[in-house]
Every structure is written in C-alpha cells, then in structure tokens.
C-alpha cells in the first residue's frame, strides 16, 4: 500500500536500523527438509542421506570444511581417520590410522577403538554392496598391515582415487557389529 512504509524499501529500512547483534556459539540449527529414508552410507546414495551421514561418520580422508576451506573450488585432501598416507608405488597406498579414535559410546560398539579391520570391512562392504560400487572398480585388494595400518592396492594408477575416499559419505568407516546387530536377515 502506498504511503504506509510496508513495502520492500520499508523492510530494508527497518533491517538497517536494527542494532547488529554479536553472533553466539551453540544452539540448534534447523533445516526444513524431510528425514532421510535411511542413513546407511554404503546402501543409500542420495543427496539428503549422504549429507546427513557425512556429519555422523568419519572417513580415511576428507575435503576442507568451514574456515579451512578457501573457496568453493577448494578440493585439497585432508586426513580424517588416516593420520597420513603414502604411495609405495603408483598402485599401492598405505594409510596410517590415528590412534585413540573411538566409535560412539553406544551399543553394540560401546566406544571401542577404530582399527584397520574396520577400514577394511567398510571399504569392502562399499565395494560389494553400494549402488555406486563402480567407484571402487580400480581396487584390487585391501589388506590390514597391523592394527593401525591399511594397504590398498589398485589394479592400475587411478588419479581420482583419493578424491573418491574423501567424498561424501559413501566411504564412511562403520563398525561390523552395527550391521550384524541392526540389519535384518531375509
């Protein structure tokens, strides 16, 4: 309505006149989206479950997030569960895991430490069950070197392999006990 100050310019003027508030940490962040149909990152390949799962599961590697991300095209690769990784040759990578990383303090894992066996189990599970398992076509083998080291051998050099390990939640590291306890046998 003309002359009443309720148009867009009136709203902008009110917003400009409001005192700036200092941001505060904490609180609840709500997003108006439907609940994901499931949170198994190896079986459900969809933007919503992958986004939610990426907040709950760790990976060997990850991309930068938050303040460490320098731009929307920043795809540097950072360690996550892996403390470091090394190419032994063009097709063999060895990942050294962080010690002391634990699953949640909930059954069936009750806060037990994440080990190389969990990495092997998770990547092989993805390799065999995921609808996008073609991403693991370059894999030849996954071997546990010791409690905190995993060796991955590729069939041939494959440049995007580290990106695949860092992307979204498809390569999340899960405990075998969770699948054994919560998956229905049919």
Phi, psi and omega in degrees: 000127180296145174080001183252355176073021182257004181283189181300319181296326177294320178294318179296320179296320179294319180294320180293328182280341181292138180293140178291139179253145177286129178299147179237141177284154175096188180098192182239133178253116182250138177235132181279074176229157179290158175295143177292151181294334179194166181240017178281106187292344179272338185254331184253112182247096185202148184304312185296307179297324180295320180295313180295315181297327181295340178275345185250334186247148175263165181228172173295316184230166179208165173267161179296151179218158177060220185298336181284345179278123186272339179195172179289348178251022179274103181243036173298153181253127181247155172289148173235267173287329176284132176281323178200167176215155184216134171277117177280330173201179185299347181238003183235121177243142173239126179255128174261124184274151173292139177271147176086002176282133185234151171287170180300155180276058179226151175297147009266359184265333174052040175078019180291159183288143174282132183233175178299328177298324178293321179295311179302310179304312184294314181291324176291324176297314176301315182301324184262335188247338188288142173297341178249034181297347177301336176297339180259011176306324180292346183290136172255314180202158175230122184233140174277119178277313174201188185305330185238022179217138179231135176252129177243126179249129178262155178293328179202164177303138184217099187305317183280008186301314180297324176298320179296322179292330183271343190276139176042215186247004185298331182254032178299148179265119185240154175276137178303323183301327181294316179294317180298324183275321191255353179269131179285139176267125178240000000 
